[in-house]
Amino acid sequence: MKKYQFKIHGNEYDVEILNVEGNVAEIEVNGTKYDVELDKKMAQPITPRLVRAKRAETSASRPSEMKTSKPAEKKGAGVIKSPLPGSVLEVNVKVGDKVERGQKLLMLEAMKMENVVKADRAGEVKAVNVNAGDAVMEGEVLVEIGE
């Protein structure tokens, strides 16, 4: 806690207060520990105790996994997935629309930035799985484009 140096009758003392509980102080004088009873109860300094909350598991805390498609999952060009978690700001297409490669499909807000999600091929919009205001997770299918 605190260290002091005293000189009493020509003798030097190195004193360290190790712990104070109630009116008993644990001190060390020149390397020897003593329990000293005090006349008054000493006020403990008010220091906040920092306690860390249990961390949520992230991709960085578990071994890396290869991100490959699953057999039952729709795959290939035409399935537009969310590149990262966020919320949909606007949807620019509807089912039945003809789209060209590179055409803006929707606007996604992620990490306070607006991200344009574009078509990866030309074709007809077969399904739009989100609406403006929806929260989406990374990898969630947003739009399906067919022939």
N, C-alpha and C positions, 0 to 999 in steps of 0.2 A: 504494500500500500504506500507507505511513506518511509523515507530514510532520514535520519538525523545524526548529527555529530555533536557530542557534548564533551565539555572539558570540566571536570569536577575535581577540585583540589589538585590540579596539575595532571590528573589522569584523563586520557582520552577514551571516549566510548563511542562506538558505532552502533546506533540503535535503529532497528527497522520494525515498524508496526506491521505484522503479518495479517492479522485478522481481528476484528472487533465484533463480538456478539453480546448484545445487551450491555452489561457493565463489566465484562471480562475481555481483556485485550491479550492477544497472543503476540509477544514481542521477542525479538532476538537482539541480545546485547553481546557484541564482540563474538558472535558465532554460537552463543548459548541461548536456548529458547526458554522463555518464562511465560507463565500465565499470571497476569496482573489484574487484580480487582480494582475497579475505578469507583470513585465516590458517586459519580452520576453516570447515567446511561448516556453514551455518546450517540449523537445523531448520525445515522449512516448516510453517506452521500447518495443522492438520488441519481443513479445512473441507469438508463434503460438497458434492459437485457435484450440483446439481439438474438432472436430465435428465427432461424430460417425455416420457411414453410417447405414441406416436402416438394421436391421438384417434379413437375409433370414429365413423363417420359417423352423424349423427342427422338427424331431420327438420329441425332448426334450421340445419344446415350445408348443406343443399341447397335449391334453390328450392322454394317451396311448390307442391304439386300439388293439384288439385281431387280430392276423394275422391268419385268417382262409381262406380256399379256397372259391372261388366264384363258383356258380353253372355252369356258362358258360365256366369256365376256365378248361383246361386239368389238371387232378390231378392224384395222385397216383405215385407209383414207376415207373420209366421209364422216367419221365420228369425231366431233370436235369436243375436246375435254378442257376443263378449267386448268390453266397453267399453274395457278396458286390459289390459296383460299382467299375469299373476298366476298363482295356483294355486287350483284348485277345492277348497273346504273340504267342501262337502256338496251332494249332488244330491237334490232333493225330489220329483222326478217320474220316471216310467218310461214306456216306450213303451206307448201305449194309454190312458193317463190322460186324463181330460177336465179341461181347465183353463179358468179364467175370466180375463178381462183383469185385470191387476194382481196375479195370484197369484204367489207366490214359487216360482221354478223351481229356483234354486240359489244357493249362497253362494260368492262369489269373494273371495279375499284378494289385495289389490294394494296395494303400498306400505305394508304393515303396518296396513291398514285392511280391515275386512270390508265387502263390497259385495253387496247383495241384487240378483239379476238376476230381473226379473219378466216375466211374459207380456205381450206387447203386443196380444194379442187372445184371444178365447175360441176353443176348438177342441180337437182331439185331438192328443196328442203323437205325432208320426210317427217321430221319431228323437231319441235322446240321444247326442251324440257325445263326451261326456266322462264321466269317473268321478272320485270324490273322490280328491284327491291329484295329479291331472293338472296339469301346467303348460300354460298357454294363452297365446297371443299376442293382441294387439289385433286385432280384426276376425275372429277365428276363430269359425266357426259352432259354437255350443254345443248348441242345441236347435232342432228344427224342429216347427212347429205347423201342422196342416192342418185342413181342414173337418171 
